[in-house]
Amino acid sequence: MTEQDLIYALALQHVPKIGDITAKKLISHCGSAKAVMNEKRNNLLKIDGIGGSTIKGLHSKEHLKAAEEELKFIKDNDITCLYFTQDDYPERLKHCIDSPIMLFQVGNIKLKQQHIISVVGTRKITTYGVTFCEKLIEQLKPFNPVIVSGFAYGTDITAHKSAIKHKLQTIGCLAHGLNQIYPKSHKKYIVDVEKHGGFLTDFWSTDVFDRNNFLKRNRIIAGMSEATIVIESAEKGGSLVTADIANSYNRDVFAVPSRVADQQSIGCNNLIKTQQAHLLSHPLDIPYLLNWKLEQPKPLVIQKELFVELTLEEKEIYTFLKDNDRQLLDVIALHCDIPIYKVASILLTMELKGITRPLPGKLFELV
């Protein structure tokens, strides 16, 4: 994308009454943002759904002037611009009708051939929520997912910190321009987030910070991910809006259940009750329901000395599979007298060691 193309794209984004849906319609009709800005008013009015009030002020020079000023800020701060037709624009977000025509990025974000999930929830996260969030990201580490959240208090920052701890890529979607950070107390995490991922926003440096920005930001969180996970939520909250947007994009939504009397879980329980979310009781429900596959390591030669490298529970499972061929997860748990959630985790560890492999229908066998 040339600098001139970028300026015209920014200028179109700056026009007050032209949102992302309308901007894409205009670009599709005219061929480019530059062509839109230079097209005659009468020709634009011939486009279905385009009225005079929509394009009022479109040809004002103030938009190009504002674009040039914003481009200077972009250059001075080493910001990457992602145009909605480019390859480096988040692939899933391209297919959302209201996705931004332009995103601004800082950090070291790499999204090609990556599993991407969003982790959202209440700002008043409980100890239970923190524990589940950390366990979730720890156990998903072998699948190398990108963890997306909103860099806010509570659930968001817990997810970002846990991703960094386990050396996973994490992305903070911001509800403001890249000239500031909210909340200010999270400035101490900026360097680590940019090292392990980065930040995305569609807001300019000149945009006024407003609470309504969070709702607009949520469409990016939901749209760029293959699934949105709600850790905890009260009866109302921004994370429920994100879940609703994810459902509208035909994405999977997961919610962590809890006791019905817990105020910070009413939202999650309602999502599950109304079938707007899968019940998430164990981290490995995510790869199972999303059909994630681990890259199969080279098979190890099973020698007599192998048992020295296994835990007692791994030995039990190995022996059972050796004597009984392929078996269901539930059957393994029953015969080895190990809780099913623990068996799933153990089998994943054994799979990484090249000892077992999963088969369709929750079956497992020795390699």
C-alpha positions as CSV (number, residue, x, y, z in Angstrom):
1,M,0.0,0.0,0.0
2,T,1.5,3.3,-1.1
3,E,1.7,6.3,1.2
4,Q,-0.9,8.1,-1.0
5,D,-3.3,5.1,-0.8
6,L,-2.9,5.1,3.0
7,I,-3.6,8.8,3.3
8,Y,-6.9,8.4,1.3
9,A,-7.9,5.4,3.3
10,L,-7.3,7.4,6.5
11,A,-9.2,10.3,5.1
12,L,-12.2,8.1,4.3
13,Q,-12.1,6.7,7.8
14,H,-12.2,10.2,9.1
15,V,-15.5,11.2,7.4
16,P,-18.0,11.3,10.3
17,K,-21.1,9.7,8.8
18,I,-19.3,7.0,6.8
19,G,-18.9,3.9,9.0
20,D,-17.0,0.8,8.1
21,I,-19.9,-0.9,6.4
22,T,-20.6,2.1,4.1
23,A,-16.9,2.7,3.5
24,K,-16.5,-0.9,2.2
25,K,-19.5,-0.5,0.0
26,L,-18.1,2.7,-1.5
27,I,-14.6,1.2,-2.0
28,S,-16.2,-1.9,-3.6
29,H,-18.1,0.3,-6.1
30,C,-15.3,2.8,-6.8
31,G,-12.3,0.5,-6.6
32,S,-10.3,2.3,-3.9
33,A,-10.5,4.8,-1.1
34,K,-8.8,7.4,-3.3
35,A,-11.4,6.8,-6.0
36,V,-14.2,7.3,-3.5
37,M,-12.8,10.6,-2.3
38,N,-12.4,11.8,-5.9
39,E,-15.7,10.5,-7.2
40,K,-18.4,13.0,-8.2
41,R,-21.2,13.4,-5.7
42,N,-23.9,12.6,-8.3
43,N,-22.2,9.3,-9.1
44,L,-22.0,8.3,-5.5
45,L,-25.7,9.0,-5.0
46,K,-26.5,6.4,-7.6
47,I,-25.0,3.7,-5.3
48,D,-27.8,1.7,-3.5
49,G,-28.2,2.8,0.1
50,I,-26.0,5.9,-0.3
51,G,-27.8,9.2,0.6
52,G,-26.9,12.8,0.6
53,S,-26.5,13.0,4.4
54,T,-24.1,10.0,4.3
55,I,-21.6,11.6,2.0
56,K,-22.1,15.2,3.2
57,G,-18.6,16.7,3.7
58,L,-16.9,13.8,2.0
59,H,-15.0,16.0,-0.4
60,S,-13.9,18.5,2.3
61,K,-10.1,19.0,2.4
62,E,-10.2,18.7,6.2
63,H,-10.2,14.9,5.9
64,L,-7.0,14.7,3.9
65,K,-5.4,17.2,6.2
66,A,-6.4,15.2,9.2
67,A,-5.1,12.0,7.5
68,E,-1.7,13.6,6.8
69,E,-1.4,14.6,10.5
70,E,-2.3,11.2,11.7
71,L,0.1,9.6,9.3
72,K,2.9,11.7,10.8
73,F,1.9,10.3,14.3
74,I,1.9,6.8,12.8
75,K,5.4,7.2,11.3
76,D,6.8,8.9,14.4
77,N,5.7,6.0,16.6
78,D,6.5,3.0,14.3
79,I,2.9,2.0,14.0
80,T,1.9,-0.6,11.4
81,C,-1.3,0.1,9.4
82,L,-3.4,-2.9,8.4
83,Y,-5.9,-2.3,5.5
84,F,-8.9,-4.6,5.3
85,T,-7.9,-6.1,1.9
86,Q,-4.3,-6.8,2.8
87,D,-2.9,-10.2,3.7
88,D,-1.6,-9.2,7.1
89,Y,-5.1,-8.0,8.2
90,P,-6.6,-10.6,10.6
91,E,-8.1,-13.2,8.4
92,R,-11.3,-13.9,10.4
93,L,-12.0,-10.2,10.9
94,K,-12.0,-9.7,7.1
95,H,-15.3,-11.7,7.0
96,C,-17.1,-9.5,9.5
97,I,-19.4,-7.0,7.8
98,D,-18.6,-4.2,10.3
99,S,-14.9,-4.8,10.7
100,P,-12.6,-1.7,10.5
101,I,-11.3,-0.7,7.1
102,M,-8.1,0.2,8.9
103,L,-6.3,-1.2,12.0
104,F,-3.3,0.2,13.8
105,Q,-0.8,-2.2,15.3
106,V,2.3,-2.0,17.5
107,G,4.4,-4.9,18.7
108,N,5.4,-8.2,17.3
109,I,2.1,-9.7,16.1
110,K,2.1,-12.8,13.9
111,L,-1.2,-14.4,13.1
112,K,-0.6,-16.7,10.1
113,Q,-1.7,-20.3,10.7
114,Q,-2.4,-19.6,14.4
115,H,-5.3,-20.6,16.6
116,I,-6.7,-17.4,18.0
117,I,-9.0,-17.2,21.0
118,S,-10.5,-14.3,23.0
119,V,-10.6,-14.5,26.8
120,V,-13.0,-12.0,28.4
121,G,-14.9,-11.5,31.6
122,T,-15.6,-9.3,34.6
123,R,-13.2,-6.7,35.9
124,K,-14.0,-7.9,39.4
125,I,-12.6,-11.4,38.8
126,T,-12.7,-13.8,41.8
127,T,-10.0,-16.1,42.9
128,Y,-11.9,-19.0,41.2
129,G,-11.9,-17.0,38.0
130,V,-8.2,-16.3,38.2
131,T,-7.4,-19.9,38.9
132,F,-9.5,-21.2,36.0
133,C,-8.1,-18.6,33.6
134,E,-4.5,-19.4,34.4
135,K,-5.2,-23.2,34.2
136,L,-6.9,-22.7,30.9
137,I,-4.0,-20.9,29.3
138,E,-1.4,-23.3,30.8
139,Q,-3.2,-26.4,29.4
140,L,-3.7,-24.8,26.0
141,K,0.0,-24.0,25.7
142,P,0.8,-27.1,23.6
143,F,-1.6,-25.9,20.9
144,N,0.2,-22.5,20.8
145,P,-2.9,-20.3,20.6
146,V,-2.9,-16.5,20.4
147,I,-4.6,-15.0,23.5
148,V,-6.7,-11.9,22.7
149,S,-8.3,-9.7,25.3
150,G,-9.0,-6.0,26.1
151,F,-6.1,-5.1,28.4
152,A,-8.6,-4.0,31.1
153,Y,-8.7,-4.8,34.8
154,G,-9.6,-8.3,36.1
155,T,-10.0,-11.1,33.5
156,D,-8.3,-9.2,30.6
157,I,-5.0,-8.6,32.4
158,T,-5.1,-12.0,34.0
159,A,-5.3,-13.6,30.5
160,H,-2.5,-11.4,29.1
161,K,-0.1,-12.1,32.1
162,S,-0.8,-15.8,31.9
163,A,-0.1,-15.9,28.2
164,I,3.2,-14.0,28.7
165,K,4.1,-16.4,31.5
166,H,3.7,-19.4,29.2
167,K,5.4,-17.6,26.3
168,L,2.3,-17.5,24.2
169,Q,1.5,-14.6,21.8
170,T,-1.1,-12.2,23.3
171,I,-2.9,-9.2,21.8
172,G,-4.5,-6.3,23.6
173,C,-7.4,-4.7,21.7
174,L,-7.6,-1.1,22.8
175,A,-10.6,1.2,23.0
176,H,-8.5,4.3,22.3
177,G,-5.6,5.5,20.1
178,L,-2.0,4.3,20.5
179,N,-1.0,7.6,22.0
180,Q,-2.3,6.5,25.4
181,I,-3.0,3.5,27.6
182,Y,-6.0,2.6,29.8
183,P,-5.9,1.8,32.6
184,K,-2.8,3.8,33.4
185,S,-1.8,1.3,36.1
186,H,-1.2,-1.3,33.2
187,K,1.6,0.7,31.6
188,K,4.0,-1.6,33.4
189,Y,2.8,-4.5,31.2
190,I,3.2,-2.7,27.8
191,V,6.8,-3.9,27.1
192,D,6.0,-7.5,27.9
193,V,2.8,-7.5,25.8
194,E,4.6,-5.9,22.8
195,K,7.5,-8.5,23.1
196,H,5.0,-11.4,23.1
197,G,2.5,-9.9,20.7
198,G,1.2,-6.4,20.8
199,F,-1.7,-4.0,20.6
200,L,-4.5,-3.4,18.0
201,T,-7.0,-0.6,17.7
202,D,-9.0,1.2,15.0
203,F,-9.0,4.5,17.0
204,W,-6.9,7.5,16.0
205,S,-4.6,9.4,18.3
206,T,-7.1,12.3,18.1
207,D,-10.2,10.3,19.1
208,V,-11.7,11.3,22.4
209,F,-11.6,8.5,25.0
210,D,-15.2,7.5,25.8
211,R,-16.9,4.5,27.5
212,N,-18.8,3.7,24.4
213,N,-15.5,3.0,22.7
214,F,-15.3,-0.3,24.6
215,L,-18.4,-1.6,22.9
216,K,-16.9,-0.7,19.5
217,R,-13.6,-2.3,20.5
218,N,-15.4,-5.6,21.4
219,R,-16.3,-6.4,17.7
220,I,-12.5,-6.7,17.0
221,I,-12.0,-9.0,20.0
222,A,-14.9,-11.2,18.9
223,G,-14.2,-11.0,15.1
224,M,-10.6,-11.9,14.9
225,S,-10.9,-15.0,17.1
226,E,-12.3,-18.4,16.3
227,A,-13.8,-18.6,19.8
228,T,-14.6,-16.3,22.7
229,I,-14.3,-17.6,26.2
230,V,-16.2,-15.8,29.0
231,I,-14.5,-16.6,32.4
232,E,-16.9,-14.8,34.7
233,S,-19.6,-12.2,34.2
234,A,-22.3,-10.5,36.2
235,E,-25.8,-10.4,34.8
236,K,-24.8,-7.4,32.6
237,G,-21.4,-6.5,31.3
238,G,-19.2,-5.9,28.3
239,S,-18.1,-9.5,28.1
240,L,-21.7,-10.5,27.4
241,V,-21.8,-8.0,24.6
242,T,-18.6,-9.5,23.2
243,A,-20.2,-13.0,23.4
244,D,-23.3,-11.7,21.6
245,I,-21.2,-10.2,18.8
246,A,-19.2,-13.5,18.5
247,N,-22.5,-15.4,18.2
248,S,-23.6,-12.9,15.5
249,Y,-20.4,-13.7,13.6
250,N,-21.1,-17.4,13.9
251,R,-18.2,-18.0,16.2
252,D,-18.0,-20.5,19.1
253,V,-18.6,-19.1,22.6
254,F,-17.6,-20.8,25.8
255,A,-18.7,-19.9,29.3
256,V,-17.3,-21.1,32.6
257,P,-20.2,-22.2,35.0
258,S,-20.3,-21.6,38.7
259,R,-22.7,-21.6,41.7
260,V,-26.0,-20.0,40.9
261,A,-25.7,-17.6,43.8
262,D,-22.4,-16.2,42.7
263,Q,-23.0,-12.7,41.4
264,Q,-19.9,-12.8,39.1
265,S,-21.2,-15.9,37.4
266,I,-24.8,-15.1,36.6
267,G,-23.9,-13.9,33.1
268,C,-22.0,-17.1,32.3
269,N,-24.7,-19.4,33.7
270,N,-27.3,-17.5,31.6
271,L,-25.3,-17.9,28.5
272,I,-25.1,-21.6,29.1
273,K,-28.8,-21.8,30.1
274,T,-30.0,-20.0,26.9
275,Q,-27.6,-22.1,24.8
276,Q,-25.6,-19.1,23.7
277,A,-22.4,-20.7,24.9
278,H,-20.8,-24.1,25.4
279,L,-20.3,-25.1,29.0
280,L,-16.6,-25.0,29.7
281,S,-15.7,-27.2,32.6
282,H,-12.2,-28.2,31.6
283,P,-9.5,-26.4,29.5
284,L,-9.2,-29.3,27.1
285,D,-12.9,-28.9,26.1
286,I,-11.6,-26.0,23.9
287,P,-9.3,-28.1,21.6
288,Y,-11.8,-31.0,21.6
289,L,-14.8,-28.9,20.5
290,L,-12.8,-26.7,18.1
291,N,-11.1,-29.8,16.6
292,W,-7.6,-28.5,17.2
293,K,-4.9,-31.0,16.4
294,L,-1.4,-31.3,17.8
295,E,1.5,-31.7,15.4
296,Q,2.4,-35.4,15.8
297,P,6.0,-35.8,17.1
298,K,8.1,-38.4,15.7
299,P,7.2,-41.7,17.4
300,L,9.5,-42.9,20.1
301,V,10.7,-46.4,20.3
302,I,9.1,-47.9,23.4
303,Q,11.8,-49.7,25.3
304,K,11.9,-51.5,28.6
305,E,13.4,-48.5,30.2
306,L,10.4,-46.3,29.2
307,F,8.7,-46.8,32.6
308,V,11.5,-44.9,34.3
309,E,10.3,-41.8,32.4
310,L,6.6,-42.1,33.3
311,T,4.7,-41.1,36.4
312,L,2.7,-43.7,38.2
313,E,-0.6,-42.6,36.6
314,E,1.1,-42.6,33.1
315,K,2.3,-46.1,33.8
316,E,-1.3,-47.2,34.7
317,I,-2.7,-45.7,31.5
318,Y,0.1,-47.1,29.4
319,T,-0.3,-50.6,30.8
320,F,-4.1,-50.5,30.3
321,L,-3.8,-49.4,26.7
322,K,-1.1,-52.0,26.0
323,D,-3.4,-54.7,27.3
324,N,-6.7,-53.4,25.8
325,D,-5.8,-51.7,22.5
326,R,-7.6,-48.5,21.7
327,Q,-10.1,-47.3,24.4
328,L,-12.5,-44.5,25.1
329,L,-11.4,-41.7,27.4
330,D,-14.3,-42.5,29.9
331,V,-13.3,-46.2,29.9
332,I,-9.6,-45.4,30.6
333,A,-10.6,-43.1,33.5
334,L,-13.0,-45.8,34.9
335,H,-10.5,-48.7,34.8
336,C,-7.5,-46.7,36.0
337,D,-9.5,-45.1,38.7
338,I,-8.4,-41.6,37.7
339,P,-10.8,-38.6,37.4
340,I,-11.7,-38.0,33.7
341,Y,-10.5,-34.4,33.7
342,K,-7.1,-35.6,34.9
343,V,-6.9,-38.5,32.4
344,A,-7.5,-36.0,29.6
345,S,-4.5,-33.9,30.8
346,I,-2.3,-37.0,31.3
347,L,-3.1,-38.3,27.8
348,L,-2.2,-34.9,26.4
349,T,1.2,-35.1,28.1
350,M,1.7,-38.7,26.9
351,E,0.8,-37.5,23.4
352,L,3.5,-34.8,23.5
353,K,6.0,-37.6,24.5
354,G,5.0,-39.6,21.5
355,I,3.5,-42.4,23.5
356,T,-0.2,-42.1,22.8
357,R,-2.3,-40.5,20.0
358,P,-6.0,-39.4,19.9
359,L,-8.5,-40.9,17.5
360,P,-11.9,-39.7,16.4
361,G,-14.7,-40.3,18.9
362,K,-12.6,-39.7,22.1
363,L,-10.6,-42.9,21.5
364,F,-6.9,-43.2,22.4
365,E,-4.2,-45.7,21.5
366,L,-0.5,-46.3,22.0
367,V,1.7,-45.1,19.2
